[in-house]
Protein backbone atom coordinates (compact mmCIF):
# COMPACT_ATOMS: atom_id res chain seq x y z
CA UNK A 1 0.00 0.00 0.00
CA UNK A 2 1.22 3.49 -0.77
CA UNK A 3 1.36 5.71 2.28
CA UNK A 4 -0.06 8.69 0.43
CA UNK A 5 -3.28 6.82 -0.34
CA UNK A 6 -6.24 7.48 1.93
CA UNK A 7 -7.41 4.09 3.09
CA UNK A 8 -10.57 5.22 4.84
CA UNK A 9 -12.90 3.82 2.22
CA UNK A 10 -11.09 0.44 2.21
CA UNK A 11 -9.95 0.45 5.84
CA UNK A 12 -11.45 -2.85 6.98
CA UNK A 13 -9.97 -4.79 4.07
CA UNK A 14 -6.39 -3.48 4.55
CA UNK A 15 -3.71 -5.49 6.35
CA UNK A 16 -3.08 -4.96 10.06
CA UNK A 17 0.27 -3.37 9.23
CA UNK A 18 -1.29 -0.89 6.79
CA UNK A 19 -4.00 -0.04 9.31
CA UNK A 20 -1.35 0.51 12.00
CA UNK A 21 0.66 2.81 9.71
CA UNK A 22 -2.47 4.74 8.80
CA UNK A 23 -3.34 5.14 12.48
CA UNK A 24 0.20 6.19 13.34
CA UNK A 25 0.37 8.75 10.54
CA UNK A 26 -3.14 10.12 11.17
CA UNK A 27 -3.46 9.72 14.94
CA UNK A 28 -4.12 13.42 15.45
CA UNK A 29 -7.10 13.32 13.05
CA UNK A 30 -8.24 9.74 13.46
CA UNK A 31 -11.25 10.55 15.63
CA UNK A 32 -12.43 12.89 12.86
CA UNK A 33 -11.98 10.08 10.30
CA UNK A 34 -14.18 7.88 12.48
CA UNK A 35 -16.82 10.62 12.80
CA UNK A 36 -16.82 11.04 9.01
CA UNK A 37 -17.15 7.30 8.45
CA UNK A 38 -20.06 7.20 10.90
CA UNK A 39 -21.79 10.18 9.25
CA UNK A 40 -21.37 8.59 5.81
CA UNK A 41 -22.86 5.33 7.05
CA UNK A 42 -25.81 7.12 8.64
CA UNK A 43 -26.39 9.20 5.52
CA UNK A 44 -26.36 6.14 3.26
CA UNK A 45 -28.64 4.29 5.68
CA UNK A 46 -31.08 7.18 5.89
CA UNK A 47 -31.11 7.55 2.10
CA UNK A 48 -31.74 3.84 1.68
CA UNK A 49 -34.54 3.91 4.27
CA UNK A 50 -36.11 6.91 2.62
CA UNK A 51 -36.25 5.29 -0.81
CA UNK A 52 -36.73 1.63 -0.05
CA UNK A 53 -37.85 0.48 3.34
CA UNK A 54 -39.22 3.50 5.19
CA UNK A 55 -42.58 1.98 6.23
CA UNK A 56 -40.95 -1.29 7.26
CA UNK A 57 -38.45 0.50 9.53
CA UNK A 58 -41.18 2.67 11.05
CA UNK A 59 -43.14 -0.45 12.00
CA UNK A 60 -40.09 -2.31 13.26
CA UNK A 61 -38.92 0.54 15.50
CA UNK A 62 -42.39 1.82 16.36
CA UNK A 63 -41.78 5.34 15.21
CA UNK A 64 -43.18 7.77 12.69
CA UNK A 65 -39.92 9.67 12.60
CA UNK A 66 -36.99 8.48 10.49
CA UNK A 67 -34.73 10.82 12.48
CA UNK A 68 -35.55 8.91 15.69
CA UNK A 69 -34.40 5.65 14.09
CA UNK A 70 -31.19 7.26 12.87
CA UNK A 71 -30.60 8.84 16.30
CA UNK A 72 -31.03 5.45 17.99
CA UNK A 73 -28.56 3.82 15.61
CA UNK A 74 -26.11 6.70 16.07
CA UNK A 75 -26.30 6.42 19.86
CA UNK A 76 -25.65 2.68 19.67
CA UNK A 77 -22.59 3.35 17.52
CA UNK A 78 -21.34 6.02 19.97
CA UNK A 79 -21.59 3.56 22.84
CA UNK A 80 -19.74 0.95 20.81
CA UNK A 81 -22.76 -1.32 20.71
CA UNK A 82 -23.13 -3.61 17.74
CA UNK A 83 -26.19 -2.81 15.70
CA UNK A 84 -26.99 -6.43 14.87
CA UNK A 85 -30.67 -5.60 14.74
CA UNK A 86 -29.90 -3.60 11.62
CA UNK A 87 -26.83 -5.26 10.13
CA UNK A 88 -28.40 -8.71 9.98
CA UNK A 89 -31.06 -7.42 7.63
CA UNK A 90 -30.66 -8.98 4.20
CA UNK A 91 -31.99 -5.80 2.67
CA UNK A 92 -28.98 -3.59 3.41
CA UNK A 93 -26.88 -3.02 0.30
CA UNK A 94 -23.29 -4.25 0.43
CA UNK A 95 -22.03 -0.65 0.11
CA UNK A 96 -23.85 0.33 3.33
CA UNK A 97 -22.62 -2.76 5.19
CA UNK A 98 -19.06 -2.15 4.03
CA UNK A 99 -19.16 1.42 5.34
CA UNK A 100 -20.39 0.09 8.69
CA UNK A 101 -17.59 -2.53 8.78
CA UNK A 102 -15.04 0.22 8.13
CA UNK A 103 -16.40 2.25 11.03
CA UNK A 104 -16.33 -0.73 13.40
CA UNK A 105 -12.79 -1.69 12.33
CA UNK A 106 -11.60 1.91 12.82
CA UNK A 107 -13.19 2.10 16.25
CA UNK A 108 -11.68 -1.21 17.43
CA UNK A 109 -8.23 -0.42 16.02
CA UNK A 110 -8.24 3.04 17.58
CA UNK A 111 -8.98 1.62 21.03
CA UNK A 112 -6.23 -0.98 20.58
CA UNK A 113 -3.77 1.69 19.42
CA UNK A 114 -4.58 4.08 22.30
CA UNK A 115 -4.31 1.29 24.88
CA UNK A 116 -1.02 0.08 23.39
CA UNK A 117 0.30 3.66 23.51
CA UNK A 118 -0.78 4.03 27.14
CA UNK A 119 0.81 0.69 28.03
CA UNK A 120 4.22 2.08 27.09
CA UNK A 121 3.79 4.22 30.16
CA UNK A 122 5.39 7.25 31.70
CA UNK A 123 7.27 9.96 29.89
CA UNK A 124 7.94 7.76 26.87
CA UNK A 125 4.23 7.27 26.16
CA UNK A 126 3.60 11.00 26.53
CA UNK A 127 6.57 11.83 24.30
CA UNK A 128 5.42 9.48 21.54
CA UNK A 129 1.81 10.70 21.82
CA UNK A 130 2.95 14.31 21.42
CA UNK A 131 5.20 13.36 18.51
CA UNK A 132 2.55 11.47 16.54
CA UNK A 133 0.01 14.22 17.22
CA UNK A 134 2.64 16.59 15.76
CA UNK A 135 2.77 18.69 18.92
CA UNK A 136 6.56 18.35 18.97
CA UNK A 137 9.11 17.44 16.30
CA UNK A 138 12.49 15.73 16.58
CA UNK A 139 14.28 19.05 17.10
CA UNK A 140 11.88 19.89 19.92
CA UNK A 141 12.44 16.50 21.54
CA UNK A 142 16.21 16.95 21.30
CA UNK A 143 15.96 20.39 22.92
CA UNK A 144 13.59 19.22 25.68
CA UNK A 145 15.64 16.21 26.62
CA UNK A 146 19.00 17.86 25.94
CA UNK A 147 20.04 15.13 23.54
CA UNK A 148 21.21 15.10 19.95
CA UNK A 149 18.79 15.05 17.03
CA UNK A 150 20.01 11.55 16.09
CA UNK A 151 19.38 10.30 19.63
CA UNK A 152 15.86 11.77 19.55
CA UNK A 153 15.27 10.14 16.17
CA UNK A 154 16.45 6.77 17.53
CA UNK A 155 14.24 7.14 20.61
CA UNK A 156 11.13 7.78 18.48
CA UNK A 157 12.06 4.90 16.14
CA UNK A 158 12.38 2.52 19.12
CA UNK A 159 9.12 3.73 20.68
CA UNK A 160 7.29 3.35 17.36
CA UNK A 161 8.63 -0.20 17.04
CA UNK A 162 7.38 -1.03 20.54
CA UNK A 163 4.00 0.56 19.82
CA UNK A 164 3.74 -1.35 16.55
CA UNK A 165 4.50 -4.68 18.24
CA UNK A 166 1.89 -4.10 20.96
CA UNK A 167 -0.75 -2.80 18.54
CA UNK A 168 -0.29 -5.48 15.89
CA UNK A 169 -0.41 -8.26 18.47
CA UNK A 170 -3.90 -7.19 19.55
CA UNK A 171 -5.07 -6.24 16.06
CA UNK A 172 -4.28 -9.78 14.92
CA UNK A 173 -6.03 -11.20 17.99
CA UNK A 174 -9.13 -9.13 17.20
CA UNK A 175 -9.22 -10.26 13.55
N, C-alpha and C positions, 0 to 999 in steps of 0.2 A: 504494500500500500504506500502511496506517496503521501508524505506528511502534509503537503499543502492542500490535499483534498479534504473537504468537509465530509465527515462520515456520519453525520447526524441522520440522514435519511436511510442509511444502511447499517446503522450502529449495531443492531442485534445480530447481524450476520457476519460481522468482522471477527477476527481472531482476538483472543484475550490480550495478546501483546499489542495489537493495533488499538484496542480499546483503552489499554493502560496508557499508551503514548498519547492518545487523543485527550484523555483525562489529565495527564501530566501537563500537556501543552496548553490546555484550555481550562485549567482548574479555576482560575479567577472568574470565568464566565460560565462555568458548567451548569450552575443552578439556573441561569437564564436559558441555556440550551434545553434543559429539562422542562422549564415553564413553556417554552415555545413548542416543544414536542407535545406536551399535554394540550395546549391550546389548539394545535393542529388536529389532534385526535378528536377533541370535543367538537371542533368546527365540522370535521368530516362526518362525525356521528350525527350531529344535529341536522346537517344537510341531508344525510341519508334518511333520517327519521322523518324529516319534513316531506320528502318526495315519495318515500316508499311505505313506511310502516307506522305512520303517525298514530292512527287509531288503535293499532295493536299495542303500541307502547303506552298509550294513555290508559287502556284497559289494564294492562299488566301492572302498571305502577300507580293505578288509581288516582290519576291526576288529569286535569284538563289543560295543564300548563306544561308545554315542552321544556320551558326554562327550569321548572322544578325537577324534571328528570335529569337534565344536564347538570344542575347544581348538585343533585344527589350523587351522581357519578363522579363529578369533580371532587366532592368532599371525600368520597371513598378513595380516590387516587391520592389526595393530599395526606390521608392517614396511612397510606401504604397498603390499603386493603385491596385484595384481588377482586375484580369485578366479574367474577365467574357468571353471575346472573345475566350478564350481558354478553360476555365473550363466548360463552357456549352456544349462543344462538347461531344456527346455521345460516341465518340471513345476513350476517355482517359480511360485507365484501372483504376480500383478502387485503386490499389496500388499507382499509380501516384497521383490521386486525394487526397488520404489520406495523402500523404507526403505534398502536398500543404496545406491541412487543418491544419496540424501540424504547418507548417511555419506561417500561418496567425494567428493561436491561440497564438503561441509564441510571435509574434510581437505585437499583441493587449495586451496580458497580461503584457509584458515587459513595454509598455508605461503606462499602468495602475499602475504597481508597482512603476515605477520611479516617476510618478506624485504623487502617494500616499506618497512616501518617501519625496519628496520635500514639500508636504503640511504639513508635521510635522513641518518644518521650523526651522530656526536658528541653534544653536549649537547642538541641539538634533538630527536633521536630518543629519547633518554632522558626528556626532559621530556614529550614527547607520550605515550610509553609509560606513564609514571607518571600522567599526566592521564586517559588512557582506562581505566586500571586503577583509577581513582578513589583513587589513593594521595595525590594532591594536587589541590586545587581552584584556581580562578582567583585567589582571595585568597592562597593559599599560594604560587602562582607569582609573584604581584606582590611578596610579601614576600621571597621567596628572591632574586629578581633585582633587587630594589629599583627596581621600575617601577610604573606606575599599573595599576589593575585593567583599564582600557580597553586599555592596551598589551598586557597579558597575554592578554586576550580576543582581540585582533587577532593576536597571535603564534600562539595555538592555532588560530584560524580559518585562518590561512595554512598552518600545518603540516598541518592536516586536509585542506585543498585539495590540497596536494602529495602527501600519502599517498593520497588518493582517485585522483588522476591516475595515480600509479604502480601502484596496485592494480588499477584498472579496466582499464588497458592490458593487463596480464597476464591478468586474468580473461577479457577478451574474446578474447585469444589462445588461452587454454585451452579456450574453448567450441567 
